[in-house]
Amino acid sequence: MDVSRAAVLNAHVIATMLRSLVAIVFIIGVALLVGFRPSASFVEWLGVIGIVVLTMLAIGWLTVAFGLAAKTPDSAGLAAVPLMLLPFLSSAFVPADTMGPGARQFAKYQPFTPIIETLRGLLTGMPSAGSAIAAVAWCAGLALAGYL
């Protein structure tokens, strides 16, 4: 039976997204148990789900591209390490405006800052169209770069 290469890669990305979504649901459940009380409406929760799915899709395709470009399994695993560090170098823990000049510049113009700002705004009931557009654009661009 012929199976196209694209079908295998699509299945890998879909499986990665489903595993990640299960983990994220668990994390949200734990956050609610320890006292996180989001003020998001139903529509804002749909926006959160959409941004999370787009982010997982982008990361899935980007890691597929890293794996296809790698020469060995070890280098394939190591290729995604810089991607895993990006959320720590964003505005996830501290506002970008409070960072030093170099870190602030990097944090403002990397993909996870608008994604995190969009999620934070949606969950607190204060969404920002600017960060949402930037987040969707980053996700679409990264997914397209990984897919092509």
HELIX and SHEET records of a PDB file:
HELIX    1   1 ARG A    5  LEU A   33  1                                  29    
HELIX    2   2 PHE A   42  ALA A   69  1                                  28    
HELIX    3   3 PRO A   73  ALA A   79  1                                   7    
HELIX    4   4 VAL A   81  LEU A   85  1                                   5    
HELIX    5   5 LEU A   86  LEU A   89  5                                   4    
HELIX    6   6 ALA A   96  THR A   98  5                                   3    
HELIX    7   7 PRO A  101  LYS A  108  1                                   8    
HELIX    8   8 PHE A  112  LEU A  123  1                                  12    
HELIX    9   9 ALA A  129  TYR A  147  1                                  19    
END                                                                             
